[in-house]
Amino acid sequence: MRRLFGTDGVRGTANAWPMTAEMALKIGAAAGRFFRNDGSNGHRVVIGKDTRLSGYMFENALTAGLTSTGMNVLLLGPVPTPAVGLLTTSMRADVGIMISASHNPHEDNGIKFFGPDGFKLSDAAEAEIEALVNGPIDPARAQNIGRAKRVDDGRFRYAERLKATFSSGIRLDGLKVVIDCANGAAYKVAPEVLWELGATVIPVGTAPNGLNINHHCGSTHPMTAAEAIIAHDADVGICLDGDADRVVILDESGQVADGDQIMALFAARWAEQQRLRDGTLVATVMSNLGLERFLTGKGLSLKRTQVGDRYVVEAMRAGGWNLGGEQSGHIVMTDYATTGDGLLAGLQFLAAMIETDLPASELARNFERVPQMLKNVRYGVDQDPLSAAAVKAAITSAEGAMGERGRLLIRKSGTEPLVRVMAECEDEGLLSQVVDGIVAEIEAALQPA
């Protein structure tokens, strides 16, 4: 069979392989067999979801598969992904599952797994579950079938944990905050937390209907929040994605600060406070060269990983580091959470505003970005454009042309059928020439012979 798991669980278009109800039932049963390995009936799984219409279908299918193998299921309803990581540990569950396709459009969905420690599963554990999916799974005996129960206060438990990361001496009184929840999982909890901390809240993207998640809103479409900032004369904007594990910050003029700028701010502040372990920030190969230069100038180090917040977290745990993330807005602070948490990062940015008495625009511009261009090319099932001789030749030629003046990264996305072509170079003319040339060759390789 084709490989199920990508860089962030299983993901695809709802009702198409692999995101079908039948496959979700098999995945649930496989996960149940993997985690209920002693045959007892005391095993638990927590399941959260975002607001996609297909979430109901996958929630029921997973529950059926899990209970059929003897797992007891606790259903959280719509909660952010980091809430699942938190509640997996606090509720003493063996596994946590989040049903979400993150920043993707509503027709997509996904299944993410968390281990009992609240961290995402390793590649090895996912491979074992996938092997079980592909083989026969013995159901539990009738008397050992698991139970399912709704947990109504999951988001409130998560909200209290978030507020506990905020110094008790800090309030957000007088701060006008636009919060864009992308019509996703944080549509209730994010405005509630900000209001409880004293902010004047201007909500955007808080009316999910199952089909409008990430649609012209959220971290991948911050224009709507920017318009709200101008219209309401707000101080700052926080834009989350559909499952609220990533964030971008908007300043008082509506200008966007991505994950690199947010990480630069946190790394510098934490280093000054002697909180940044070993003076090291962990980020992926996609992070801008300007971030690396900024850190070097402050005597700090940047550790790069492959793309995917789970790989950032794995490196952080292996090295004992406590701050990392991605340019896309996953910000991981292991002092507080086990995975990227957009609302947590937004709160930390607001705390910096209060503590420094500086506007968002000054805190969100920490370094000059090296010009960077990223283009995506979609490919079909069973196509492999990167293996084409003409594409390989174009990449080799581009690397020679850039030399020491820039950086080139070509990779397949782990969550969508896309080839991502990214380059950085001070010479913007050369930058455009290199990226456009490689994209043209990839597109040509995808055309029928």
N, C-alpha and C positions, 0 to 999 in steps of 0.2 A: 504493500500500500504506500501511497504518498505520505510524506512526513506530516504529522498533525501539528506538532508544536513549533512555533517560530520563536522570535526573540522575546515575546511577551505572551506566552500561553498559546491558545488556539484562537484563530480569528479568521473571519471571512464573511461573505454575504449570507444573510439569514435565508434558510431553506435551500441553500446550495452547499455542496460538500466543501469543507467539513462541518459547517454550522447548520446541521439538520437536527430535528428533534431526536431522530433515531441515534445519531452519533452522540448527542449530548447524553442520552440514556446510557450508551455504552461507556462513555467517558466517566460518567458518575459511578457506574458499576465497577469500572476498573479502578478508580480512585478509592472506592469503598473497600475493594479487595486488597489494595495496596496498604491502606492505613489500618484496616481492621485485621491485622495480621495474626492476632492471637485468638480470634474467634469469639471474644467476649462481647457483651452488649453494652459496654460502657463508653463506646467511642462516639465522638461528636464531630460534626462539621457545621460551620457557619457559612451561610450564603448571602451575599449582598448583590445588588444589581444597580444599574443606572436606569434611565427613564425610557429606554427604547421599547417600542411595542413588542418586539420579539422577546423581550426579557421574560415575559410571563411564560412563554412556551419553553424557554430553556430552563427557567427556574423549576417548572413542573417536571421536565424530563430528567434533569439532574437529580432532583429529589427522588424520583422513582428509581433511578439507577442506584443511588446511594442507599436508600432504605432497603432495596432488594438484597443488598449484601450485608445488612445488619447495622448500618450507620444511622445514628440519630441526628436529624437535621434541624438546625435552628435558622429560621428565615428572617433576615434583617430588613428586607424590603429595600427601597432606594437609599443607599448610603454611599459616600465616597470610597474609593478603593483603599485609602489609608485607614479608614474605619474598620475595614475587614481585617487588615493586618493587626490592628490594635485589639479588636474583639476576639480574634482567634486565640490570642494568648490570655486575655483577661477572662474569657469564658472557658478556658482550659480545653479548647477543642484540639483535635488531632490535625485538622486541616481547615483552611478557609478558602472559599471560592468567590471570586468577583465575576459577575456576568456583565461584560462591557467591552466595547470596541474603542474606548478612550475618545480620541479626537476624530474618529471616522464618522461618516454620515450615518443616518438612522438605519439604513438598510443593512449595515454591517453589525456584527456582534462578535463577542469573544468570551473566552473562559480563562481566567487567570487563577493560579493556585498559590496559596500561602501555606508554609509548613507550620507546625505547632509553636515555633519560635517567632512567628509573625513575619518572617522573611519569605520572599518568593522562592519557590522550589528550584533546586539545582537542575542543570541539564540532565544529569544522571538520573535523578528521581523522575523527571518528565519522561525520559526514555523508558524507564521501567513501567510507568503507567501506560505509555503508548504500546509497549509490548503486550500488556494485558488486554488493551482494547482489541488488538489484532488476534487474540486467542480466545478460547472458551473461558467463560467466567461462571463458576458454580455459585448459584444463589444461596442465600442463607436458608436454613430450615424455617418452616412457617412460624414457629414460636420465637424465632430470633430476628424476624423482620424488624427494621428500625422504625422509629416514630419521627414525625415532623411537627414542629411547633413554631408559631409566629413569635418573634421578639419585637415588642412595640417600642422599646426605649433605646434601641441601638444608636440612633443619631444623637440622643441626649447624652449618652455615655461618652460618645466621641467628642461632643461639644465641650463637656466638662474637662476632658483631657486636653483639648486645645487651649482652653482658657488657663489651665494650670501651667502652660508653657509661657504665659504672659506674666511679667512681674506684677505682683499685687499692688505695687505702688504706681502703676501706669494705667491711665484711663485715656480713652479716645475722645473725650469731650471736646467739642469745637472742631473736630475733624470731619469733613464731608467726604464720604467714600462711595464711589461707584463700584458695585460688586456685580460682575457679569458671571452668572453661573452656567451659561451655555445651555440652558434648559435641560440641565443634566442632574447628576446625583446630588449635588450640593445646593439645589434650588431652595431648600428650606433651611438647612443648617448654617450656611454661610451668612445670610443676612441676620439670622438670629444671633450668632456669635458676635458679629460686629455691633449690633444694637445693644446687646448685653454689656459690651465693653465701653459703651458710651458714644459710639460714632453716630453721626447723622448718615443714614444709609439710603443710597439711591440704587434700587435693585434693577438689574437688567437680566434677561434670559432666565426668568423664574416662573415661567408658565408652560411647563412641558406638556405635550399632547401625544407623546409617543413617536412623533414623526419630525419634530423640529429640533432635536438635540444637535448642537454644534452648527445649526443653520443660521448663517449670517450673525453669529455671536460667538462668544468664548475666546479662548486663547489663540485659536487659529484665524479668527475674524474679529480683531479688536476694534474695528471701525465704529461699530455700534456703541461700544463703551466710550470711545473717544468723543463721539457726538454728545453723549450724555454728560460727560465731564464739562464740555464747553457750555451746554445748555443750562446746567445747574451750577456752574462756577465751582466745581468740586476740586478738592485738594489732590486727589489721587484716585487711580482706578486699579482694581484687581480683577484680572480676567482668568477664569478657570477653564478647563476643558470638560468634556462630558462626564468623566469619572472623578474629576477634581484632584488628580495626582500631578498636574502640571499647572504652571501659572506664568503669565507675563504681567508686568507692572506698567501702568500708564501714568505719566506725570500730569501736572496741572494744565498743561497745554495739549494733552492727548498724545504725546510722543511715547512710543513703545520702548520698554527696556526688556530684552530677552533674558533667558536663563544665564547667559554668560555675564551680563552686567549685574544681575542679582547675586550671582556667586562671587563676583569680584568684591561687591560691597560687604557681603557676609564674611568672606575670607579676611579682608582687611580689618574689619571690626573685631572679629574673633581673635585675630593675631594680636591686636592691640590689647585685648582683654586677657591674653594668654590662654585662650580657650581652643585655639586651632591646633590640633594634635600634630606634632612633628612639623608644623608649618606647612602642611600639605593639603592641597585641594585635589579632589579626584573628578575628572571630567572625561568626556569621550573624544575620539579623534575628530568629531565635528566642531568642537569648540574653537572659537576664533583665535588666531595667532596673537591678536591684541591682548587677549586675556592672559596668555602665557607671558607676554612681555611685561604686563602690569604686575603680575605676581613676582616675576624675577626681580623687577625694580624694587620690590619691598622685601626681598630676601626670602621669598616663599617659593614653594615648589608646586608644579602641576604634574599629576600622574594621569596619563591618558589610558583609556580602555577602549574596547570595541563598542559600537553603538548599542544602546539598550541600558535602561536604568538598572536592570538586574545585575549587569556586569559592573556597573559603577559600585553598586552595593557590595558585590562579591569582593571587589578590590579593596573597598573601605574596610570590610571585616577582616580581610587577610592582612592588611597593613596596619590595622588599629586606628584608622583615620575616621574623623567624625563629620566631615563636610564634603559633599560631592553633588554631582548633577549633570544635566544636559543642557545644551543651548536651547533646546525646545521648551524648557521650563520645568523639567523634573528637578526639584531641589530636595536633596536627601540630607537630613540632619539626624544622625543616629543617636544623638543625645536625647531626642524626643520621639522619633518614629522609626519604623523599620522599612519604610519605602518613601518614594516621593510624595509630598503632601503640599498641594498648591495653596490651600487656605493657611496652613501653618507658615509657609514661606511668606505669604502676604501679611500675616500678623507680625512676623519678625521685621518686615520692611516698615510697617506702621510704627513698631516700637522704636526703630532707628530714627524715624521722623520726629517722634516725641522726644527722645533722649537727646538728639542733636539740635532740635529746633530748626532744622533745615527743610526746605521744600523738597518735594519728590524729585524735581528736575536735577537738583544737585547731587542727590544720593543715587540716582539712576544712570549717571553718566560718569563712569569711573575710568574708562580708557577709550582710545580711538580704535575703532575696528579696522583691521586690515580688510580691504575690499574683498568680498566673498560672494561667490555666485553658486547657486544650487539649482539644478534643473532635474526634473523627474521624467522618466520615459516608462510608460506602461507596456508590459509585455504579456503575451498570452500563455495559457497552459502548455507545458512541454516546450516552451521556447527558451533558448539560452543565448541571448545576443552577445554576452561577454565572451563567448567562445569563438566568435567569428574572427577570422584572420584580419579583416579590414578594421574591426574595432580594436583588436589588440595592437595593430600597427598605429592607429590614431592615438591610442593612449601612450605608447612608447614615444611617438613624435612629440606629443604634448609635454611629457615629462622632460624631454630634451630641451624643448623651447623654454620652459620655465626655469630649469636648472635650480640654482639656489635662490631665485627671486620669489618663489612661491611654493605652494603645496597643492597636491592633487589627490583626490580620494574618490574612487569609483567603487560602488558596492550595490548589492541587491538589498532592498528593504527586507527586514525580517517580519513585517506585519502586513505588507501589501505587495502585489506583483509589480513592483517598480524597480527600475535601475536608477540609483541616485548618483548624479554627476556633480561633484563639488570641487571647487578650486578656490584658492586664495592667492592674491598677487597684488603688489603695489601698483603694477602697470595694468590699469583697468582695460585698456585696449587689448592687451595680450590675454587678460583674464577672459574676456568675452569671446575672443577668437578660439581659445583652448576649449572652453565649455561647449560652445556652439558646434565646434568641429566634431567633438566626440559624440554629442547628442545626434548630430546628423548621420554619423556612421552607425550608431545604434539603431536609429529609425530605419535606415536603409537595410540593415541586417534583418529587421523584422518583417520586411516586405516579402510577399510570395515570390519565389524564383521565377 
